[in-house]
Amino acid sequence: MFLSLLKPEEKELFLDLCVHAANANEVFSESEKDLIHTYCMEMEINVPENLMPHEIDQIIEKLNSTSDMRSKKIIILELLGLVLVDKDYDVKEKKFMYQLSNELGIQTDVLEEMSAKLHSYLQLCEELGELVLK
């Protein structure tokens, strides 16, 4: 939704975080892979042939030194979309998101509000799809 607002370096860092988030529960689902491809199209970058991310600590350090809070919130929101896409937001993914948000300086209540609103949005999209396609 908001990925086009990121700077080029932030887009690359976001893509690295996507791989970490998708692997947080040790299950890199097809729906997560598909969404990463969609994210690349939205960001107008090529889909890498081999998704080998940098170390998470390096990514966080770069984001904290170069990105403003708006960019960090965009990244967290879009990562939430990724971990929710397979409809299985498990304990390991939640732990990853809470820890990442904390390290990026995003308060827990902001993360929880984003998660609730995104869940409602996804549910509404599903209901609209059912209404239109039945």
Residue pairs with C-beta under 8 A, 6 or more apart in sequence:
1 77
1 78
1 81
2 74
2 77
2 78
3 11
3 14
3 39
3 42
3 43
3 74
3 78
4 42
4 43
4 44
5 70
5 71
5 74
6 14
6 43
6 71
6 74
6 75
7 66
7 67
7 71
9 62
9 66
10 63
10 66
10 67
10 71
10 75
11 43
11 45
12 45
13 59
13 62
13 63
13 75
14 39
14 43
14 75
14 78
14 79
15 36
15 39
15 40
15 43
15 45
15 48
15 51
15 53
16 53
16 54
16 59
17 53
17 56
17 59
17 75
17 79
17 100
18 32
18 36
18 39
18 51
18 79
18 82
19 28
19 36
19 51
19 52
19 53
20 53
20 56
20 59
20 96
21 79
21 82
21 83
21 93
21 96
21 97
21 100
22 28
22 29
22 32
22 33
22 36
22 82
22 83
24 83
24 92
24 93
24 95
24 96
24 97
25 88
25 90
25 92
25 93
26 92
27 86
29 85
29 86
31 85
31 86
32 82
32 83
32 85
32 86
34 85
35 81
35 82
35 85
36 47
36 51
36 82
37 47
39 78
39 82
40 46
40 47
53 59
56 100
60 100
60 103
60 104
63 71
63 72
63 75
63 104
64 103
64 104
64 105
67 75
69 105
69 106
72 104
72 105
72 106
73 106
73 110
73 114
75 104
76 97
76 100
76 101
76 104
76 106
76 111
76 114
77 114
77 118
79 97
79 100
80 97
80 111
80 114
80 115
80 118
81 118
81 122
83 89
83 93
83 96
83 97
84 115
84 118
84 119
84 122
89 115
97 111
97 115
98 108
98 111
101 107
101 108
101 110
101 111
102 108
